[in-house]
Amino acid sequence: MFAAPAIAAELTVSNRAPLPDEVGYRPADGATVRLNPPSWVWLHEPAAVAYSIQWATDDRFTSPQSVENFRWNSYTHSQPLAPGSYYWRYRFTDKSGQASNWSIVRKTIVPADAVPFPMPTRAQQKQRVGEAHPRLFVRPDDLPRLRELASGREKPLFDRLRASADKLIAAGPTPEPEHMGSARDKENAELVKYWWPNREQTERACKEAETISFTYLITRDDKYRQAARKWILHLASWNPDGPTNMAMNCEAAKPLLYRLPRAYDWAFDALSDEDRSIVRKVMQRRVADAWKSGEIANGTGHINKPFNSHGNRIWHKVGEAGIAMLGEVPEAEMWLDYAVNKFYACYPVWSDDDGGWHEGVSYWSGYMSKVVWWLQVADKALEIDGLKKPFFAQVGDFPMYVAPPGSPNMGFGDLSYRPISPGVGSFMDYFIRAKGAQADGASAAYWRWWCEQWKANWQDEGVLAFLYRASLPPMPPAKAPADLPPSKVFNGIGVAALNSNLLDARQGVQFLFKSSPFGTQSHGHNPHNTFQLNAYGEPLLVTCVYRDLHGSKFHYQYVHSTAAHNGVLVNGEGQIKHTSAPHGRIAAQKLTSAYDYIMGDAAAAYGGKLERFQRHVVFFKPDTIIIYDDLLAAEPSTFQFMLHALKQFTVDAGTGRLGVEQPTAGVQVQYLSPVSLEFRQTDGFVPPPNKPFPNQWHVQAATTGKHKSLGMVTVIVPHRAGRQENWTATRDDRDGKVVVTVTRPKTALRVEFSQQEPHIELQAR
């Protein structure tokens, strides 16, 4: 007897719904795109080793266009498509060569005004990069012009760069870090002690090699040739299993992924064939370590789950290595193609169409300071104008609204408790120059004004400073945003920046609010339907965005908790922490010159405890805020309303009024509650941080009994120091509506809250 031949199981595309942390299917079915061709993205199939895609003008695919056998779960065509509607589908092939069925069909609309943004194929990438060096930031045909500028118009700047190289040569290379350091085990103080210093030491050594190699590239002086070779081989000698190992300390490993290739590229002819072989071998190992890490996850892993922080700043570093070593290291073609596909498919991933950044202004700053490298490299080596992506036409809007000049902090997100750093100028220099010269770059004039108000430091030293002055257009004249609305809602990330004065935070009031479809993941951990208040340059009602060490007990247990923010607890419990689930959204908004209105919806964030949580906010310009919390619990519950400040509150439990004073401003808050409240004030943090931070005081206003539903009114009136007014606030519950009246010396404010948009009145007295 003979056994029947085995029949391979049919391969099928799952067509499943994406998890919150997955890329999903992009563009959304039926969406109209802004770039042509669209970047089609789908969920990675675990068995897939290659994909094929088809698109056609009809859903029966009568005359389809097809592309087969590509690696990534994304595809962008190399030519723009004719305007119209397109239907697309994909399938995959497994390691045996068996093909799956086709996915379900989705529709994409390409309008006539979509911006042409084709993606070069692998073959085009190789052709555009070519074989000659340099490739990164500078091409061979740029060198005569750059050398002329270095001895002419830009001689003072280049002379400073050359003097820096001389100083580095005299001092000798920064040595390889000696001690193992890591932040993976938060309780291992010895490893944590060396974690960040090892990164700083590696960065310093790599920048030395860059400076010397670029100086050699321009001068061709033998002194710098010898020094460049010495520094490059020094970095190549570092042990990839030592303190700069990717798995041990990714922060110390990453500078070598792109800064060593830059030096290799710029000083290419200073190296012998044997030298180059040494560097290539080292880069193969180091990129291989990064490739298998969770930050890249073999490429498809990250494109499939792009919502992680480090993965969004390593791809372009690997891309630089790919450009530098294309045609010289076999894997370099894959490194580069991954970076290009990642950029087209899902970068920037934390942003929205309004220019928002989910992780907050602090991390916006960190990531924009790095992506400018890729934008320049991709333009020079690959002829990709990344600034065509819609986000970059608004790249400076988010910080301008969240942190107007004079603001005491940067709003939500890790480490945003500090004011804007002058260092923003080093990368905004590029955006203002490069984007300001483009047709959709009118906002660059506002960005320049904003940077100048913050006394930002432009990129005025080093290699990039020379290249900016040599190659970029001049900055447009600065323009104050006096003609812009002072408030803006960044809908995609669920952040509202409501300002009475966009020109000077020291002369106005700012109310920041978050309820986000991005969830509370990564560095944008602030809970939904929470807020903070700044007024007249002072932080009055604050959020907690301190961080001693990412993932520490203090960071995850306290900072990520709802209790640490100006939000609402149910039975003493807060929202689901650090999740990508889209538990929040700004569901309604109306921005006017007299008042702003927003409503956040966050019931889903409480894990079934709430059936409804709508937080309505009316901000009467310039200085009165009325909040109405419409709460419906799954079962009778207690509710706790949290407020936080940097100074101790005064609390009058009898009237439900509390206040806090800072040197130049203060705030009075009054609860108008239909049920009895009890107040409790504490300070400090539990568990405590491992490094000192400014103390915070916390007031909890809690219902004394359990309730199925509750409508809480909170009136907030900030004032300048010594200029507090007498005001009264009342509520009247009737006919299913809550009517709130705030009487000020010169105005009477009235809001009628119901299940519809509130009725708002402002009357002079």
C-alpha positions, 0 to 999 in steps of 0.5 A: 500500500502506498500513502496518499500524498499530503495535500498542503493546507490552503493559505488564506489571508486573515482579513482580521480586524487590527489590534489597537497597537497594530498598523491596520489597513491604510488608507481606510477603506473609501478614504481620499488620500493627499499623496499620489500614489497612496501607500497601501499598508496591511497587517503582516501575515505570520507565514508570509515571506513575500507579498503581491498586490493588485489595483484596478479601477473596478472591483472585479479587477478587469485590467489590474496592475500587479506587483509581485514578490516584495518583502514588506506589508506595504506598497507604494508605487514608483509612479503617480496614479491617474486621478480616480477611484482604485480598488486594491487587494494583496496576497502572500507567499510562504516559505514553500512558495505557496500563494494565499488567496487574495485579501478582501477588496478595499477602495482608495480615492486619488483626487486630482490635487493629490501631491505626487509622491512616488516611492523609488523601487529598489533598483531606482534606489541603487541607481540614484545612490550610485557607486561613488562617495560621498552619499550622505548629505553631500554628493560628489558634484557638491564638493567643488561648490562646498570647498569654494564656500569653505574658503569664501562666504562661509569661511568663518563658519568652516574655520570654526569647524576646522578648529574643532577638528584640530582640538579633537585631534590634539586630545585624542579619541574618546575611549570605548565605555568600560562598564556595562550599563543598562536600564532594563532592570530598573532595580539594578543601580549599578547597571542604571548608573552607566546606562546614559553615560555610556550613550553620551560617551559613544555619542561624543566619540562618534561626533568626533569622527564625523567632525574630523572626516567631514573636515577631511572631505572639504580640505583634503588635508593629509592631517585630517585624512590620517586622523579620520582613518584613526577615529573610524578604525577606533570606533570599528574596534569597539566590542559589539558584545560590550557596553555598546551592545544593542540588547544591553543598551540600545541608547549606546548602540544607536549612535554607531549605527549611523554616525560611524557610516557617516564618517566612513562615507565622508572619509571613504578614500582615506581608508584602505580596502582592508580598513573598509572591510573591517568597518563593513563587517562591524556594521553588518554585525551591529545592524543585524543586532538592531534588525532582530531587536524589537525596535525593527523586528525584522522590518515587517514586525515594526511596520505591523506594530509601529506604535513604539517609541524607539522603533520610530527613531532607529529606522532612518539610522539603519537607512543611513547605514544602508545608503553608505554601504549600498553595493558594498555590503549585501544586506545594505539593500534591505536596510535601505529599502526597509527605511524607505518603505517605513517612511512612506508607510507609517512615518510619522506615526505619532502625528495627526493631520493637524500637526499634533504629536501624541507623545507630547512636545518634549518628544516631538522635539526629540524626534524632529531633531533626528528626522531632519537628518533623514529628510536631508539624506533622502533628498540628496541620495534618493531624490525623495522630498520627504517634506511633501508629507502633509505633517511637515507643512504643520510641523511647528504648529503643535508646540506653538499652540501648546507652548506659546512664548512664556509658557511655563511648561510644554503640556502633556507627555513625558518630561513636558513639565519644563519650558521649551529648550532653546535647542529647538532651534537646531532642527527648526532651523532646517524646517524653517529654511527648507519648508519655508521655501515651498509652496505650502510653507507659509507657516514657517514664518510663524515658526521662526517668530516662535523660535525667536521668542523662545530665544532658540539657538539656531544650528550655528556650529558643526557640520550641519551648520555649514551644510545649512548655510551652504545648501538651504534657502534663507529663512523667511522673515519672522511673522507673529501669529496675530492673524491666527486663531489663538486656540486649536484642537489637534483632533487625531491625537485628542489634544486641545490647546485653548489660549486667550493669548497665543503671542505671550503666555505671560499675558493670558490664560491657557487650558490644555485638554486631552482625550485621545484616540491614540490611547495612553501608550508610550510617552503620551501616557496622560489619562483621557479627559484630563486637563492642565491650567497655565495662566500669566506664565505660571503653572496653576493646575498641573499634570504629572509628567515627571520621569526618573527612569522610564518604567520605574515604579514611580513612573508606571505606578504613580505618574501613569495613574489617573490619580496623578492628573486632573481627572476623575476616579470611580470608586477610587480607581482610575483608567486603564494605564499605558494602553494603545486602545482608543479610549478617548476622543474630543467628540465636540468642539466650537472655537470662537473669539468670545469662548471655546467649547470642547467635549471629551468622551472617555467612558471606555477608559474605565474598564466597564466602570462607566457607561458615560463620561462626557467632560464639557469645557467652556472657556470664556475668554479671557479667564473663566472656565466652566467644566461639566462632568456628565457621569453614568456608572455601571452601578452606584459608585463614588466619584473622586475629582482630582486637582494638582498644584505646585503649592498647597491649596487653600480649601473651604469645604463648606463652600466647595471652593479652593485656591492656590497662589504662585508668585505672579498668578493664582486660581480659584476653583469652585465645585457646584455639586448636587451631592455632598463632597468631602475634601482631602489634601496630600502632597508628595508621590507614592511610590517616590521617585529616585531623583528629586522633582518639584513637589506637588499637592493633591486635592481630592473632592469625593462624593460621600455616597454612591451614585449611579449618575452625577453631573459635576460642575467645576468653575475655574477662575485664574487671576494675576497676583494681587488682582483677585476679583470677587465672583459668584457661581450658581447652578440650577438643575431643571427639566433635565438641564444644568444651568450654570451662572458665573457672575463677575464684576463686569460680566455674567456668564451663563451656560445651559448643559444638556445632552446636546451642545450647551447653550452659552451666553455672555452678558455685560453687567 
